[in-house]
Amino acid sequence: MGILFLGEEFLAPSHEWMRHMLEALAEDVAVLCSPDPSCHKYRDRFRTVALDSDRTLWTRINRRFGRAPIQRKLAEAAADPGVDLVLVHYVTTANRFTSVWRELDRPVFVCCHGYDVTWDLRGQTGAFRPAHRADYREQVRRLGRTVQFIANSHHTAQRLLEIDVPAERIHVNYLGVDVPPQPRREVKRSGPLNILYLGRLVDCKAPDLVIQAFDRACARGLDATLDIAGDGPLRLTCELLRARSQFKERIRMHGAVDAATGRRLRETADIFTAHSCRGPISGQEEAFGVAFVEAMAAGLPVVTGNNGSLPELIENGVEGILFEPGDIDAHARAMLDLAYDPQRRHAMGQAAWQRAHDHFTTEISTRNLKRILKLHSRIPDALHSCSPLALSDAESRTVIE
């Protein structure tokens, strides 16, 4: 069964998960598309189609009056005899091609990743304007008549249910990560701890509050360093907070890092942290949290806010500590508690690895995705099961296999 795989910005550091998914589905991918030219990186392996590569004046005029060839190029690619279904990443991307999906005689699945189902999303720079059109909810509701959605968490699925997308058109599949075969066996019992923040510097992850909590914990005796790896609109804010901190020599700003550097930072870390919350400007919440699962796979206990999808991934007191978002004192206390209790820190790290190993591997995610896409020839019958949306609240923390 052939897939038209429609993604975007394949080379972006934050899209490591998309590249992993492409590799996992490679034997079934017939055509690889993107609105930008990034898909051409894979032209030696797939037929690639860059939809919006023509930047001529005539094309821009056609686009302005609704006659751009981009829809036609996608329709032609989807009509390839080797294509049996379409897999699109991001609702915002799928929404650009509703006319194509309406006329297509093949199933279309749209993967939702968080910002694309944050209906009141605002930009975090400039005038903080709404990121979506005023009629975006209605557009997505209508899109749901034509396509099926694959949410990256039950939290994300709930956003679709809020606008009356039928439950039978929504599937849930957690993204997977590479999990080592064994958890880390050692725990640091003396010397400074290494605390790691790795992720975009955005308001829903609140790296600024991480620095403030770290400062408070250090003022109360925490012996640790803080590594902040990532980039984003809060970069300047974080640099300023670091410069003003009395513990600035303990805070290291790495900027954006590649996957290999991220692995090295996790290997030397003792605690993984963020301050997950509803972004006060963006309105965004943690839709899944690949960085958290990668940290769990590395055997790190997680300290973060109880927000978004994180209760689906982390049980408070088992794989980490979830505190009330916005409570900087609680964040500081959580780091201190784990710093002073190496046995508990080790137990949480082991539990975090076990959780990732049992539920969030690339293999499990790929099997679930193939089940949803009905690539039955690739998976055993035992893996065919009901939609995760049918699960009870107690079961929703466990991935269907």
N, C-alpha and C positions, 0 to 999 in steps of 0.2 A: 504494500500500500504506500503510495507516494504522497509526501507532504510538501505543500508550498509553505515555507517558513518565512514569515514576514517580521523582521525585527528592525532595530535602528541603532546607530552608533555602536556597532559591534566592537569597536576598539576602545570604548570608554572603560577606564579602570573599574568603575562601579558596575559594569555589565559582565563581570566575570561569570556570574550565574547563567547569563544568556549564552555565553560561549560554551559553558559546561553542558547546557541543555542541547545545544546544537550538536555537540560531539556525541551525546548520548543517543540522539535520534538520527545520527548521520546516515545509517544504512537505509533509512526510510525517507530522507530528504531528496525530493526531485528538483525543486527550484528554491533558491535562496534569494529573497528580496529585501530591499531596504529603501526608504525614501532618500537616503544619502548614499554616497559611493562606498561606504565601509564594507558592504557585502563582498566587494571585489577582492578583498583579502583572501577569500575562499574560492576564487574562480578556477583554481586548478583542481578542485574537488567537486564542485557543484556548478550547475547552470546558475549564474547570478544575474539579477536584474536590478539595477539602480534606477528607481522610479523617477527621481527628480533631478537627474544629472544634467538635463538640458537647461542652461541658464540664459539662453538667447533672449533678445528683446521681444521677438514674436511669441515665444513661449510665455514670457511674463505677461504680455497683453492677453493672450488666451486664458491664462490662469485668472487674471483679473476679472474676466467676463465669464468665468465658469466653463471654459472650453479647453482647459489644460489637458495635455495628452497623458498625464500621470495616471488617471483612472483607466484609460485605454490600455496602457502598458501593463497595468496590474491585471486587468481582465484577460488580456492575451496570455499572460504568464499562467494565470489560474486555469485557462482552457487547455494547457499542455496536457496531452493524453496520459502522461505519467503522473498527473496530479489527481489524487482522490479526495483530499481534504486540505483545508487552509488552517494554519496555526499562526495567530497574530499576537504580538506582544504589545500591550498597552491599549486601553480602551480609546485613548485619544488618537492613536494611530488608526485603529479600526474605524473610528467615527469619521475619518476623512474619506472612507471608501464605501459608504453605505449603499450607494447606487450599484457598485460592483457586487456586493453581497446579495442584494435583492435579485439580481439577474443570474446569479451563479447557481448551478444545479448540484453543488457539492457542499458538504457540511463545513461550517466555519466556526472555529473555536478561538476565543479571545482571552488571553491571559491578563488578569488584573493584578497590579502591583502596588497599589496604595494611593499615590498622588492622583492617579487617573479616576479614582472613585471617592476622592475627597471633594465633595460637591461645593464647599465654600472655600476652596483652596485660594490662597493669595501668594503673590510673589514675595520674596524676602529681601528684595533690593528695590531701590528707586521709590516709587510712590505706593508700593505694596498693593498694587491693583489686583482685582480678581483674575485668577489664572484661566478660568473657563468662561465661556460665553454664558449669558443669562439663561439661555434655553438648553444648556448642556445636559441637565438632568433629563429633560424630555427627550432629547436626542438619544441618550443612552437607553432610556426606557423603550423607545421605538427600535433601537438597534437590537434589543433583546428579543424582538419578534423574529429576527432573522438569524442570529448567531447564538451560540452557547458560550457561557463564561466559565473560565477556570480561575478561581480565586486562590491567592497564595496563603490564605488563612481563613478561619471562620469569621474573624473580625472583618476582613475584607468582604467576605460573602454577605455579611450583615448589611454592609453599605449598599449592596445591590438590592437586597430585600427591602430596604427602606424606601426605595423608589418604585417598588412594586414589580421588579423583575421576577417572574415566576420561579419558584424554588427548583422546579424540575429542569430549568435551563441553567442552573448554577452547579458547578462541581468545585470541590476543594482539593488542592494538591500542594502540599508544602514543598518548597524548594529543597534540594539536597546538597550536601557538601561532602568532601572527602574526609572520611573518619579513619584515623590510624587503627590498626588491628588491636593495639593494646593501649590502655591509658598510661599517662605518666605515673611513675612509681615514687618519685621523690617529692618532698615538700620542704620548702625553706623554713628552717627553725631559728635562724639567727641572721643578723645583718639586715640592711634595708630591703623592703619588699619592692617589687616592680608592679605598678598598677598601670593598666593599659586602657586607653580609649582609642578605638579604631573605627572610623566611620566618617560620613560627611559632617561637616561643621554647620549644622542646621538647627533651627529652633526646636524641632521635635525630639532631637537627641540631646540638646542643651549642653554642649561642651563648656559653655560659660559657667553653668551651675556646677559642673564637675570640678572646675578649677576652684570655685568658691568652697565647695564641700571639702576638697583636698586641703585647702588652706586651713579650714576649721579643724580638720582631723590632725593636721600637723601641729597646730597650735595646742592640741590636747595630747600630744606625745607620739603621733604616728611617725614611724621611721620608714619612709618610703620615697620612691620617685614616681613621677607621673609622666608617661609617654602619651602624647596626643598626636595621632597619625590621621591625616585626612585634610581635606580642603573644602571650602564652601563660604557662604556669605558671612559666617560668624568668625572667619579667620582673624580679621583685624581686632574684633572684640576679645578674642582669646589671647592674642598677642599683647593687647593692652592690659588685660587682667594678669597675665604672667609678669609683665614688666612692673606692675604695681605690687605684686605679691612679695611678702617678706621671705617666702620660700621659693623664689623664682629660680634659684640654682637647681632645684629638684625637679623643675618642670621642663620637659623637652618637647618642642614643637617640630614635628617631622615633615609637615606638609603632606601632599598626596603621595602614597606609596604604592608600589606594584605588589602583585600577589606574593612574590618570593620574600619581599621585605616584610609584608604582613605576617607571613608564616614565622619568620625569625623573631619578630616582636612578640608573637604569641608564645613561642618556645621559651622566651626568657621572662615572660610575665608570670605573676602570681595571682592576680585578680584582674578580671575584665569589668569595666564599668562604663556607664553612660548615665544620663539623667532623663530617661524617656518620659515624654509628657505630650499633651496636646500643644502643638506649637502656638504660642500666643499671637504670632503674626500670620503664619502659614495656615493654621488650622489643621495641619497634618498630624497624624499619629503613626506609631510603628505598625506597619502593615504586616510584616513578617519578621525581619531582622536577621538577614544572612550573617552579619558580623557576629551576632550573639551565638548563633548555632556553630559558627566556625570556632569561636572561643570555647564553647562547650566541648566540641570535638577535640580540642587541644587540652582538655582536662582542666579548664579554668572555671572557678566559681564566678557567677555573674552577680554584680550589684547594680541595680537600675530601678527606674520608676515602674510602678505597676500600671502599665498603659498599653492600649492597643492589643496586639496579638500576643504580647509577652507572657501573659498567664497561660496561654496555650502551650508555650515552649518550656516555661520554667515554673516549677512549683516552689512557692516561697518557703524557705527553710530547708529545701532538699537540694536543688541544683544551684541555688543562689539566694539572694535576699532581694525582695521587691518592696520598695518603700512607697509612700504616698508621693506622687509627683509634686514638685515644688517645695518639698520639705528638705531643705539643705542640711539641717541638723541630723535628720534621720539618715541621710546619705552619708554624712561624716561618721555617724555612729556605726553604720553597717561596715564601713571600711575598717574602722578601729576594731570592731568585734572580730572580724576575720583575721586581722593582723595579729591580735593577741591570742588567737586560738588556732594554732597550726593544724591540730587534729581535725577540727571542724572544717577548716579550709580545705584540707586534703579530702575529707569525706564528701564535701560538696563537689569538688573537682572530679572525683571518681563517679559520682552520681550524674554529673553533667555529661561526662564522656559516655556513660551507659545510655543515657537518654538520647544523645546524638546517634550513637551506634545502633540503637534499636528502632529509631523512628525517622532520622533525618539524613540518611546516607543518599548519595547520588543514585545508587541502585534502587532503593525503595521509591524514591521520587520518580525515577524513570518508569518503573513498573506501574505505578499508579497513573502516570500520565498516559502510558500506552493503553491501559485499561479504559481510561476516559475517552481516548481517541479511537478506541475499538480496534487497535492493532492486534487482534486476537491471535494471529499466527505467531506472534513474538513472545507471548506470555502464557504460563500454565493456566488451565481452567480454574484452579483453586483461587486465583487472584481476581477473578471476576466477581465483583460485589456491588452492593448498593452505593448510591452517592453518599459521601460523608455528611451531607446536610441532613441525612436521616438519623444521625447519631443523637443520643441524649446528651445533655450538658456534661454529665460525668464522663462520657466517652469521647467528647469533642477534643480532649487533650491528647488523644492517641490517633495516629495516622492509620487509615485503612490500608491494608496491604492486599 
